[in-house]
């Protein structure tokens, strides 16, 4: 089975995002006082890497989990992050008092976007653009 450039890009972005999730999880683990939270974040970080690496196989389950997780991210958090990103850019470029007092705040907005909105947005666009090809992968038997 030949895979398109769009799905290759999808897998690379998903892997990049998973490494970001793993790094953030390790930072949280270092600060967490409860063993429950340490184990939970370790599972989340390693699980995202394993899922991303399994996308390089032509199996059904990783693509289904990735699509459901991505859609779930946008439903639960992504839309709010995007709205916040748009509002903060508007406030910065219209000289809002928040940014007159602390202009470096926009850098925090861009760092948050780098870890959340940009990878998730690109993945969502690729998921929608290549949905027919992903559906064909899902329909094939393992």
C-alpha angles and dihedrals in degrees: 000000000000116000122210128240090250092059091044088055090047091055093047093049090046090052091047091051091047091054088052090051090049092051092049090047091053090050090051091047090054090055100036115105096193121078089215092061092043092054092042094054092043089055091048093049097045092039092056091051092048091048092049093048091048089058086073087071120074094239127133103228100061092051092048093048092046093050093046092046092049094048089045090052091053093046095047103033118347099077090052092049091049092050090048091049092051093047094048092050090049091049092048095050093045093052096248114190090246090065095039090061096043113012093176089071089087089066090061089051090053093046090053089049091050091056098040123009102039099050093039092046093051091047092050092050091049091045091054094041094049098034093122092055092045089049089053090052090049093048094052115093119248 
